[in-house]
Amino acid sequence: MISFTPKTIHRCLVLNLSILLTGMLPGLLTGCGGNDQATVYPAGGIVHYDGKPLVGGGAISFVPISTQKGKTAGGIIKEDGSFVMSTYDAGDGSIEGEFRVVVYQTTMQEPETVPDSDGTASGKNFEPAPTEPIQTVEKKDRIPTLYSDAVKSPVTIKIDPNGNNESLNIDLKRL
């Protein structure tokens, strides 16, 4: 027979409550919907590192520097360094204001998976599939990790409702 002490029951309740609240938190923060979304403005551009488009692609986000209404905008950085920001819908842009720019560079690729087999097909032997991530960006082309820190990234940008926010240049430097 399993017996539970009050301390064990309390820990289980706290754990279950925290799991429940963590799952509900995004919904609580965004509300039930409605049309109370902050106005967004088309925003996009190119991320450069040492004067060249960012190698490898990645992700970018605009983190508000001050408290303001609306969500953080994010986007995918393509292989040519270009990006388009999204807040509520794909490609809709960013809310206005001043933001810290956070850039995550894709430097590794997961190995391709292959169906299980005995290693032979049509009488030919195949090398086993790699199990480790494959490096796709040389070390000299990797951005410093500081640019992926939402608190310490030194890059800031301003989205102006009357400005040209679709040709933004995000210039990252070697530190």
C-alpha positions as CSV (number, residue, x, y, z in Angstrom):
1,M,0.0,0.0,0.0
2,I,1.3,3.4,-0.9
3,S,0.9,6.1,1.7
4,F,1.3,9.9,1.1
5,T,2.4,12.3,3.8
6,P,1.0,15.8,3.9
7,K,4.4,17.1,2.8
8,T,4.3,14.8,-0.3
9,I,0.8,15.8,-1.2
10,H,1.7,19.5,-0.9
11,R,4.7,19.0,-3.2
12,C,2.5,17.2,-5.8
13,L,-0.1,19.9,-5.6
14,V,2.5,22.6,-6.0
15,L,4.1,20.8,-8.9
16,N,0.8,20.2,-10.7
17,L,-0.3,23.8,-10.1
18,S,3.0,25.1,-11.5
19,I,2.7,22.9,-14.6
20,L,-0.9,24.0,-15.1
21,L,-0.1,27.7,-14.7
22,T,2.9,27.4,-17.0
23,G,0.7,25.9,-19.7
24,M,-2.0,28.6,-19.2
25,L,0.4,31.5,-18.9
26,P,0.5,32.4,-22.6
27,G,-3.3,32.5,-22.7
28,L,-3.5,34.5,-19.6
29,L,-1.0,37.1,-20.9
30,T,-2.7,37.5,-24.3
31,G,-6.3,37.4,-23.1
32,C,-9.2,35.8,-24.8
33,G,-8.8,37.5,-28.1
34,G,-10.8,40.4,-29.3
35,N,-9.5,43.4,-31.3
36,D,-7.3,44.9,-28.6
37,Q,-4.1,44.3,-30.6
38,A,-1.6,47.1,-30.8
39,T,-1.1,48.5,-34.3
40,V,1.9,46.9,-36.2
41,Y,3.9,48.4,-39.0
42,P,5.6,46.4,-41.8
43,A,9.3,45.7,-40.8
44,G,12.1,43.8,-42.3
45,G,15.6,44.1,-43.6
46,I,19.0,42.4,-43.7
47,V,21.3,41.2,-40.9
48,H,25.0,41.9,-41.6
49,Y,28.0,40.5,-39.7
50,D,31.3,42.2,-40.4
51,G,29.7,43.9,-43.5
52,K,28.4,40.7,-45.1
53,P,24.9,39.2,-44.9
54,L,24.7,36.8,-42.0
55,V,25.8,33.3,-42.9
56,G,23.6,30.4,-42.1
57,G,20.3,32.1,-41.4
58,G,18.6,32.0,-38.0
59,A,16.0,33.9,-36.0
60,I,15.6,37.5,-34.9
61,S,13.4,39.2,-32.3
62,F,12.7,42.7,-31.2
63,V,12.4,42.9,-27.4
64,P,10.8,46.1,-26.1
65,I,13.2,48.2,-24.1
66,S,10.4,49.9,-22.1
67,T,6.9,48.7,-21.2
68,Q,4.5,49.1,-24.0
69,K,1.4,47.5,-25.3
70,G,1.7,44.6,-27.7
71,K,3.7,41.5,-28.4
72,T,7.4,41.0,-29.2
73,A,8.0,40.7,-32.9
74,G,10.0,37.8,-34.4
75,G,11.2,36.6,-37.7
76,I,13.2,34.1,-39.6
77,I,16.6,35.1,-41.0
78,K,17.0,33.6,-44.5
79,E,20.3,32.3,-46.0
80,D,20.8,35.7,-47.6
81,G,20.5,37.6,-44.3
82,S,17.1,39.0,-45.1
83,F,14.2,38.9,-42.6
84,V,10.6,40.0,-42.2
85,M,9.1,40.6,-38.8
86,S,5.8,39.1,-37.5
87,T,3.8,39.9,-34.4
88,Y,0.2,38.7,-34.8
89,D,0.2,37.2,-38.3
90,A,3.0,36.1,-40.6
91,G,4.8,39.1,-42.1
92,D,2.6,41.7,-40.5
93,G,5.5,43.6,-38.9
94,S,6.3,45.1,-35.4
95,I,4.6,47.4,-33.0
96,E,6.2,50.9,-32.8
97,G,8.8,51.7,-30.2
98,E,12.4,51.1,-29.3
99,F,13.7,47.5,-29.1
100,R,16.7,45.5,-28.2
101,V,17.6,43.3,-31.2
102,V,18.2,39.6,-30.5
103,V,19.8,37.4,-33.2
104,Y,20.1,33.7,-33.1
105,Q,22.4,32.3,-35.8
106,T,21.9,28.8,-37.2
107,T,25.3,27.2,-37.1
108,M,24.5,23.5,-37.0
109,Q,22.1,21.2,-38.9
110,E,20.6,18.0,-37.5
111,P,21.8,14.9,-39.4
112,E,19.3,13.4,-41.8
113,T,17.6,10.4,-40.5
114,V,17.3,7.2,-42.6
115,P,14.9,4.3,-42.2
116,D,16.2,1.4,-40.3
117,S,17.9,-1.2,-42.5
118,D,20.6,-3.8,-42.4
119,G,23.0,-1.4,-44.1
120,T,22.7,-2.9,-47.5
121,A,20.6,-2.0,-50.5
122,S,21.0,-3.4,-54.0
123,G,24.1,-5.2,-52.8
124,K,25.9,-2.0,-51.8
125,N,27.2,-1.1,-48.4
126,F,26.3,2.3,-47.0
127,E,28.1,4.3,-44.3
128,P,26.0,4.7,-41.2
129,A,24.1,8.0,-40.9
130,P,25.8,10.6,-38.7
131,T,24.4,11.0,-35.3
132,E,26.0,14.3,-34.3
133,P,24.8,17.7,-35.6
134,I,26.6,18.9,-38.7
135,Q,28.5,22.2,-38.6
136,T,27.2,24.5,-41.3
137,V,28.9,27.8,-40.4
138,E,32.6,28.2,-40.0
139,K,33.9,29.5,-36.7
140,K,35.1,32.8,-38.3
141,D,31.5,33.5,-39.5
142,R,29.8,32.9,-36.2
143,I,28.4,35.9,-34.4
144,P,29.3,36.4,-30.7
145,T,26.7,35.0,-28.3
146,L,26.2,38.4,-26.8
147,Y,23.8,39.2,-29.8
148,S,21.5,36.4,-28.6
149,D,21.1,37.8,-25.1
150,A,17.8,39.5,-24.7
151,V,19.1,41.7,-21.9
152,K,22.7,42.4,-23.0
153,S,22.5,42.6,-26.8
154,P,24.1,46.0,-27.7
155,V,22.0,46.4,-30.8
156,T,18.8,48.5,-30.6
157,I,16.4,49.7,-33.2
158,K,13.4,52.0,-33.4
159,I,10.2,51.2,-35.3
160,D,8.7,54.5,-36.3
161,P,5.1,54.6,-37.5
162,N,6.1,57.3,-40.0
163,G,9.4,55.7,-41.0
164,N,10.7,53.2,-43.5
165,N,10.9,50.1,-41.4
166,E,11.1,47.7,-44.3
167,S,14.7,48.4,-45.2
168,L,16.3,47.9,-41.7
169,N,20.0,47.2,-41.6
170,I,21.1,45.2,-38.5
171,D,24.9,45.5,-38.4
172,L,26.6,43.1,-36.1
173,K,30.3,43.5,-35.4
174,R,33.1,41.2,-34.2
175,L,33.6,41.9,-30.5
